[in-house]
């Protein structure tokens, strides 16, 4: 199956929340992978430009400056056309992450089916492969996933409350769907991890999320909420409207720049929680300070 050439001229100006965002024809060819600056990945694969989960806190929204789109980040999606499906020459001892600035299984993947071709390319990879998603659509490719020698699938979930998840991640799968996705992957022999990200101070319930995934994840990772750029005001407005009692805390952390003490306390709580867990609890708090 050739997954390198989605050439169709696509309709525009649809609603992002139902997976039918503004879609554009593809003209530029892309390399399948690029080098990564993330501390836990050496290479990244992003099958799409844009993402329709439309998360209010999306750190990848800065990519909108480079995509040539006039639409707001979170409201458009563009499938990439790859010049080849070749993987990095050196793979041993490296990690390839699929989905660093988009979700490879966003709703448009139902139509364009880029991932089966990518998974076929990764089937012979000598690297550790990770896929990070908020979507149950990944279950479609179960048989292909099982053929990748060294694979872990992470599901991002920072909220126990569907109300917060629905408001902050309107295009993503529900809380229960994400939990069910992790369980199904694990039952099919695929290594899984819960990615608690971004950790919203006093909204994310880490202990509850850990309890909800006990028995079907192989590790839990935690990354703090970082606020910068235009989405900082958006999140502060959300806190003002939906969690007003927390507004002083968020102003202290994100407006006054006094958040280090809060995250240090969280690190201490995580250390205590580790003592009662059967799987590793990994901290990526302030991951920008972690050196490769």
Phi and psi in degrees as a GROMACS rama.xvg file:
@    title "Ramachandran Plot"
@    xaxis  label "Phi"
@    yaxis  label "Psi"
@TYPE xy
-89.1256  115.781  UNK-2
-107.278  15.0993  UNK-3
-98.9248  -4.17817  UNK-4
-138.604  69.185  UNK-5
-80.1913  98.2388  UNK-6
-99.9776  -0.800786  UNK-7
-63.0422  144.379  UNK-8
-80.4016  127.429  UNK-9
-111.829  149.852  UNK-10
-69.3361  152.789  UNK-11
-118.236  172.085  UNK-12
61.112  51.492  UNK-13
-106.579  175.07  UNK-14
-83.8405  122.002  UNK-15
-66.1879  -30.7212  UNK-16
-68.1449  -23.1825  UNK-17
-102.282  14.1624  UNK-18
87.548  -1.39856  UNK-19
-107.489  60.5576  UNK-20
-75.4673  174.175  UNK-21
-57.6905  124.542  UNK-22
-119.782  142.427  UNK-23
-126.527  151.766  UNK-24
-66.5286  153.223  UNK-25
-100.35  130.574  UNK-26
-117.742  -38.9251  UNK-27
-85.9012  141.59  UNK-28
-92.3683  145.673  UNK-29
-123.362  151.406  UNK-30
-70.8501  146.726  UNK-31
-60.5624  -38.7348  UNK-32
-127.448  164.901  UNK-33
-141.173  159.333  UNK-34
-69.4779  149.108  UNK-35
-111.38  145.879  UNK-36
-100.469  -1.21055  UNK-37
-71.6078  145.055  UNK-38
-66.8139  -24.8266  UNK-39
-107.363  13.9488  UNK-40
-144.986  143.223  UNK-41
-97.5891  -32.7417  UNK-42
-136.529  153.21  UNK-43
-129.493  149.274  UNK-44
-124.639  123.935  UNK-45
-126.198  100.446  UNK-46
-68.1936  -17.462  UNK-47
-127.946  152.534  UNK-48
-99.4977  121.401  UNK-49
92.5326  174.644  UNK-50
-160.541  137.441  UNK-51
-103.836  12.884  UNK-52
-66.8248  -25.7276  UNK-53
57.2912  42.2008  UNK-54
-67.8686  131.634  UNK-55
-63.6203  -25.2396  UNK-56
-101.401  10.3932  UNK-57
-59.2167  116.042  UNK-58
-70.4168  -22.395  UNK-59
-77.7303  -0.622191  UNK-60
-60.8418  -19.789  UNK-61
-62.6643  -22.6149  UNK-62
-62.5739  -21.6995  UNK-63
-58.7744  -23.7997  UNK-64
-69.7203  -19.9957  UNK-65
-111.958  -4.84241  UNK-66
-89.9237  -16.4473  UNK-67
82.3782  9.41578  UNK-68
-93.602  141.132  UNK-69
-89.0404  -19.766  UNK-70
-69.5005  158.306  UNK-71
-68.8639  139.596  UNK-72
-56.0765  136.55  UNK-73
100.016  -7.92024  UNK-74
-116.239  3.92248  UNK-75
-139.496  158.695  UNK-76
-147.316  141.077  UNK-77
-140.47  118.069  UNK-78
-70.9316  138.916  UNK-79
-83.0626  150.226  UNK-80
-109.05  120.125  UNK-81
-93.6917  138.615  UNK-82
-70.9021  -28.8156  UNK-83
-160.509  170.247  UNK-84
-107.464  22.6546  UNK-85
-71.4002  141.025  UNK-86
-95.3407  169.252  UNK-87
-55.4687  146.603  UNK-88
-64.5295  -44.8416  UNK-89
-96.9581  116.657  UNK-90
-120.224  -29.5322  UNK-91
-56.6474  130.953  UNK-92
77.1242  10.6086  UNK-93
-114.381  165.738  UNK-94
-121.477  131.019  UNK-95
-108.583  120.477  UNK-96
-104.289  126.26  UNK-97
-99.1255  114.254  UNK-98
101.629  61.487  UNK-99
-94.8469  -33.883  UNK-100
-128.142  17.4048  UNK-101
-158.25  167.554  UNK-102
-102.641  116.683  UNK-103
-60.5046  -20.6581  UNK-104
-111.364  33.7882  UNK-105
-64.6786  164.78  UNK-106
-54.2639  -28.3851  UNK-107
-65.093  -21.4749  UNK-108
-63.9419  -24.5311  UNK-109
-59.042  -35.7756  UNK-110
-85.9867  -45.7059  UNK-111
-91.5802  -23.7326  UNK-112
49.679  52.1739  UNK-113
-78.27  -30.3938  UNK-114
-67.4365  -37.0486  UNK-115
-56.1995  -41.7238  UNK-116
-66.3807  -37.8528  UNK-117
-67.4134  -42.6103  UNK-118
-64.2586  -35.6779  UNK-119
-63.6519  -39.2386  UNK-120
-65.6664  -36.6525  UNK-121
-77.9219  -10.4526  UNK-122
-60.3813  -30.4128  UNK-123
-102.796  14.4172  UNK-124
-72.6833  143.707  UNK-125
-99.2773  3.06114  UNK-126
-90.4086  163.18  UNK-127
-78.8025  126.181  UNK-128
-108.997  133.63  UNK-129
-126.233  140.746  UNK-130
-122.064  128.74  UNK-131
-116.751  127.4  UNK-132
-149.497  162.804  UNK-133
-116.005  15.7571  UNK-134
-119.474  141.772  UNK-135
-77.4619  -9.86144  UNK-136
-61.5487  -22.6957  UNK-137
-58.8986  -25.4439  UNK-138
-64.106  -22.2642  UNK-139
-57.2418  -34.07  UNK-140
-102.305  28.2337  UNK-141
-53.4351  -46.35  UNK-142
-64.5475  -38.8413  UNK-143
-68.7527  -38.6552  UNK-144
-59.8678  -40.1653  UNK-145
-69.1162  -13.6367  UNK-146
-90.5032  -7.89585  UNK-147
-83.704  124.056  UNK-148
-59.7788  -43.2582  UNK-149
-130.031  90.5158  UNK-150
-129.401  139.138  UNK-151
-129.932  138.679  UNK-152
-115.152  125.255  UNK-153
-107.377  140.781  UNK-154
-115.218  123.618  UNK-155
-79.1269  126.118  UNK-156
-156.77  114.979  UNK-157
-113.68  -3.05215  UNK-158
-129.039  137.337  UNK-159
-87.2136  -26.2459  UNK-160
-85.2477  122.384  UNK-161
-66.2683  -27.7424  UNK-162
-62.5207  -48.055  UNK-163
-66.5136  -43.1505  UNK-164
-60.904  -43.4663  UNK-165
-66.7008  -35.5219  UNK-166
-74.8804  -40.0741  UNK-167
-90.5471  -21.829  UNK-168
-134.284  62.7352  UNK-169
-62.5698  -22.5939  UNK-170
-98.5441  -0.0545401  UNK-171
-91.2289  167.362  UNK-172
-64.842  158.513  UNK-173
-68.8807  166.457  UNK-174
-56.7256  -49.5178  UNK-175
-64.6239  -38.8265  UNK-176
-62.8314  -37.2256  UNK-177
-70.2552  -39.86  UNK-178
-63.126  -43.4333  UNK-179
-63.363  -35.4573  UNK-180
-64.0896  -46.4459  UNK-181
-58.6899  -44.9777  UNK-182
-63.7712  -43.5439  UNK-183
-65.3289  -42.4466  UNK-184
-60.326  -46.7567  UNK-185
-63.9637  -40.3065  UNK-186
-65.2647  -22.2277  UNK-187
-95.9232  16.6594  UNK-188
82.9764  14.7173  UNK-189
-99.2442  132.297  UNK-190
-64.3051  133.774  UNK-191
-131.002  154.834  UNK-192
-143.516  146.947  UNK-193
-90.1122  124.79  UNK-194
-106.258  99.1247  UNK-195
-81.8502  91.5218  UNK-196
-156.568  136.597  UNK-197
-83.9966  145.055  UNK-198
-73.9256  112.864  UNK-199
-89.0798  118.339  UNK-200
-51.172  126.001  UNK-201
63.7393  7.70924  UNK-202
-111.897  -47.5411  UNK-203
-66.5539  129.109  UNK-204
-108.224  90.1468  UNK-205
-61.9263  -43.4792  UNK-206
-61.1208  -40.2855  UNK-207
-68.2501  -40.0926  UNK-208
-65.608  -40.936  UNK-209
-62.3199  -44.1335  UNK-210
-64.1455  -36.135  UNK-211
-70.3319  -20.402  UNK-212
-112.587  6.67044  UNK-213
-61.2742  130.196  UNK-214
98.4269  -13.8532  UNK-215
-137.925  22.1859  UNK-216
-130.619  149.747  UNK-217
-97.2774  -11.2613  UNK-218
-166.205  165.029  UNK-219
-129.236  130.39  UNK-220
-117.177  144.936  UNK-221
-129.508  129.915  UNK-222
-129.961  135.82  UNK-223
-75.9971  158.007  UNK-224
-72.1444  121.782  UNK-225
-106.484  133.068  UNK-226
-121.518  123.705  UNK-227
-155.97  166.957  UNK-228
66.4573  -156.107  UNK-229
-69.0492  -29.0664  UNK-230
-76.5737  -10.6754  UNK-231
-61.6885  -48.1612  UNK-232
-65.189  -34.5622  UNK-233
-63.5356  -43.9688  UNK-234
-69.9546  -41.2581  UNK-235
-61.1779  -37.8513  UNK-236
-64.9464  -39.6136  UNK-237
-62.3026  -44.293  UNK-238
-61.9466  -42.2819  UNK-239
-58.347  -41.7251  UNK-240
-83.9453  -33.0957  UNK-241
-111.297  -24.2049  UNK-242
-138.325  59.9355  UNK-243
-59.2179  -28.9325  UNK-244
-66.4544  -20.6402  UNK-245
-91.936  -4.24942  UNK-246
-57.5718  -44.2619  UNK-247
-58.1684  -39.1192  UNK-248
-64.7483  -45.75  UNK-249
-66.6552  -35.4979  UNK-250
-65.3143  -39.0852  UNK-251
-63.5186  -44.3758  UNK-252
-75.448  -46.4782  UNK-253
-105.779  -17.604  UNK-254
-102.355  -43.7121  UNK-255
-90.3981  -8.3241  UNK-256
69.41  32.7206  UNK-257
-115.548  43.0571  UNK-258
-91.2426  -11.2996  UNK-259
-57.6512  -42.0167  UNK-260
-62.2686  -38.9655  UNK-261
-63.55  -46.9454  UNK-262
-69.1709  -30.5939  UNK-263
-64.8881  -38.2857  UNK-264
-65.2592  -38.5773  UNK-265
-64.1872  -39.8724  UNK-266
-58.445  -40.1095  UNK-267
-66.0926  -41.4087  UNK-268
-63.8631  -38.1497  UNK-269
-66.3695  -37.0983  UNK-270
-62.0535  -40.2138  UNK-271
-67.8147  -39.6712  UNK-272
-66.2473  -36.0693  UNK-273
-55.9111  -34.0713  UNK-274
-63.7176  -20.1676  UNK-275
-110.718  4.06415  UNK-276
-100.237  150.976  UNK-277
-95.8109  -7.77738  UNK-278
-127.185  160.596  UNK-279
-63.7484  143.712  UNK-280
-115.734  112.008  UNK-281
-108.085  131.793  UNK-282
-99.356  126.949  UNK-283
-117.32  27.9881  UNK-284
-61.75  131.208  UNK-285
53.1406  52.341  UNK-286
-63.1063  -20.3256  UNK-287
-66.3109  -16.75  UNK-288
-91.3168  -7.50295  UNK-289
-82.1542  127.864  UNK-290
-96.6537  143.896  UNK-291
